[in-house]
Amino acid sequence: MGVHEVLAEADRAEIQGWRGPAAQEGDDDAPPLTVRLGTLGRVFAEHSAGFTPEQTRRLFRLLEEIQVNDGGRYANAVATGFFEALLNAWDKGFDLRSVWPALGPDSRAHCRAWNDFTGVETPDWMR
């Protein structure tokens, strides 16, 4: 969330929407991590033009690090939350190609695998 305030604000809103206005910091009934990351993927796609190239690289570097270093719950949440939301935004017109160079190899592999799974033709620039 420290990459850009728009992501931090979206995460706070997602948590508050899930928990309600009486929620206290540290309550255990936060939204599932995949839901939170899906929101962040969607919000990034909507606001990516407001991110500097360094912020974009930093965000995708963090997501790649999670996927590479955590083969479990967190890696799955990144893949099925953030990246699937980003691919959904691409289907709706988001210019994924503009940020593709910032994605790491595991992130790219997941995106291509998701395309295969959903029957979306993977363009040459994704290979």
Secondary structure, DSSP 8 states (H G I E B T S, - for coil): -TT-HHHHHHHHHHHHHHH-TT--TT-S----HHHHHHHHHHHHHHHGGGS-HHHHHHHHHHHHHHHHH--SHHHHHIIIIIIHHHHHHHHTT--GGGTGGGS-HHHHHHHHHHHHHHT----GGG-
